[in-house]
Amino acid sequence: MAGEQLGLNHLKLTAHLVAKDAVRYTPAGQPVINCQLQYQGQVEEAGAARKIEMNISAIIIGPSYRLIETMELGQLAEFEGFIAHKSLRSQALVFHITNINFN
């Protein structure tokens, strides 16, 4: 769209890898791994501390899949990427990981 700004859909989350599937391949031959991330922490909202515990579904597509493949379950890392619908037919949101920084 004209005038649309780039980079508005950007998520950076420090979380633990708690589950991961085996690598699979798209029809175009791209490697894909689905995984689950877990975040526990505290944030400030409306001037008060709020405890957050959540799991988020995530996916990594392309050569970066090796970063998830080699991670141990429970490992902490900083995940970067964007949020999108799971598919054209699903309104469920999934975190698409584009970069991982290990702590």
C-alpha positions, 0 to 999 in steps of 0.5 A: 500500500502506498505510504505504508511504513516498513518494519512495523510488524517486528517482535523481539522476545527473550524466551525459552525454547520448550518444544520443537518439531522435526524439520520438514520441507515446503513444496518449494524445498524450503526447510521448516521447523515449528516450535513453542516458546515460553516467556515468564517475566514482569512488565509494567502496565498502567503504572502497575507491575503485571506478571506474564507467563505465556507460550507462543507458537513459532515457525522458522523457515529457510536456512536459519532452521539450523539455529532451532535444530541445534538448540536444546529444549529449555535454552534461553535466547532472544528471538526476532521476527514478525507475527502473521496468520498461520495460513490463508485459512487460519486466523491463528497467529504465529511468530515467524522467527527471522533471527536468533541471538543466544544469551 
